[in-house]
Amino acid sequence: MRKVIIIDTSILCVWLDVPGKETCGRQGDHWDKPRVNEKIQSEIESKTTLVLPLASIIETGNHIAQAMHSRYERGQALAELMRKSADNETPWAAFSEQSVLWSPEKLRSLADAWPDLAKQRLSLGDATIKDVANFYAQMRYQVEILTGDHGLKAYQPTVPTELPRRKQRR
């Protein structure tokens, strides 16, 4: 089964060494740069596709712009990942695949669901990351949301079951 990793802002900030955002997660599930590097390298070696949601790009960009130092360098690092995603450079998924999530119909659906999600303390960015994860799950991918946020992780789609093939009668 094909697998995708949806990279959340918390992990992306750690991976890019964004000042003030060098770690994430809670006690017992702490993420730092070595752990993020190891996880991503392992997934690349396993031929996993990496997905960079628009919300992660925007939120990480905001954190970089507000950092106390290294804004230009961190901005360059994020820009490089954006280019790889835009160019569908392996292991990155083409960002254009996600464009269907921003259609007028999907935007209305997000607007309809948003008040209940806000009530549950799910940010609008996380709601769209959840939608990206569900998009890939519907395409029969095994989906992992790579995040230090256990609230968002709870929205990770379950692994789709393989449909048994029928034996042909002879």
N, C-alpha and C positions, 0 to 999 in steps of 0.2 A: 504494500500500500504506500502511496506517495505521502510524504509528510511536509507540512509547512510549519514554520515558526513565525508567529506574529510578534514583532518586537515592540514592546511597550516603552513609553517615555522613560520610566524609571531605569530600565536596563540600558537603553540607548545612552542616557546621560552617564551612567557608570562606564560603559564601553568607550565613550568618547572623552572621558576624563573631564567632564564639565565641572568647573570649580564649585564646590559646595554641594555637589551631587555625586560624589565619588563612591558612595555605597547606597544600598537600598535593601528593603526587606525587613523582616522582623527577627527577633531573637529566635535562633533555631533554623532560620532560613535566610541568612545574611548573604547578600551579593556584593562582591567587590570586583575590581578589574580582573584579577587572575581567574576567579570563578566564571565570570562572564566570558572571558577569552577562551577558557577551556570548554565551556558549553557550546559556544558558537563554532569553534574549531571542530569539535566532535560532530556537530550536526552537519557541517560542510563536508567532512570526510564521509558521512553517511548519505551524502547526496540530498540532504534536506534543502528545501527552498526557503529562503529568508524573505519575509514580507515586512515592508516598512509602511505602516498606515499613515495617512495624511495627518491624523491627530498627533502621532508621535513626532513627525517632522516639525509641525507647528509648535507643539509644546516644548520640544527640545531646543528649537530655535529661540524660543522665548527665554528659556533658562540660560542659553549661551549669551544672548544679548544682555541679560541682567547680571552676568557673572562679574566678579570683582577683577578678574584678569583673564588673559588668554582667549579673549573673545574672537579675535581674528583667526587664531590657530584652530580653535574648536569649530568655528564657523567653516573653515576650509575642510575639516574632517567630515562634518555633516554634509556639506555640499558634495563631497566625493561620493558618499553613500547615496545621496539623492540622484546623482548622475548615473551611478551603477544601476539603481532601481529603474530610472527612466529608460535606460538603454537595455534593460532585461539581461544584464550581465550576470552570468552564473556566479554565485548561487541565488541572486536576487530575482524576485518575481517582478514582472513588468508592472509598473504602477498603473498602467492603462487598464489592467484587469479589474482594478477597483473602481473604475470610473462609473460603472453601473450603479454603484452605491450612492452616487451623487445626482442621480436622475431626479426630476421633479416628483415622481411617484415615491421613490425611496426617501427623499427629503420630507415629504408629507408624512410618510410612515414614521420616520424618526421624530417629527414634530408631535405626532399623535402619542407616541410611546414616551416621549421625554418627561412629561410631568411625573409619571409613576416612577421612572428611573431616578429622577431628581429626589423624589421622596425617599427612595432607597439609598440615597447618597452616592449614586453612580454619576460621575461627571459626564458632561456631554462628549468630551474626548474619549473617555472609556466606553461610552455607549457606541460610538462609531467604531472603536476597536473591536468591541463585541460583535458588531455587524460584519466587520471584515472577517473575523474568525468564523462566523456562521456562513458567510459566503463561500469560504473554502471548504467548510464541512459539507455543504450542500453539493459541492463538486466531488465529494467522496475522498477528500484528503483527510489524513490524520492531522489534527490541528493542535498545536500547543501555543498558548499565549505565554511568552517569556516575559515575566514581570515580577517585581518585588512586592506588588500590591495584591494581597490575598483576596481583597474584595473583587477585583477584576478577574483574578485567576478562577474564582468561583463560576464565572460565566464561560469558561473554556468548554467548547462542545465536547460531548462524549465521543469516543472512538466509534466510527460507523462499523456496523457488523458486516462482515463479508457475506454476500449472498451466495448460498450454496448453488453450485451448478447441477442441473439435472443430468442424470445419465441418459444418454440417448438409447432408445430401444432399437434393437436390430431386427 
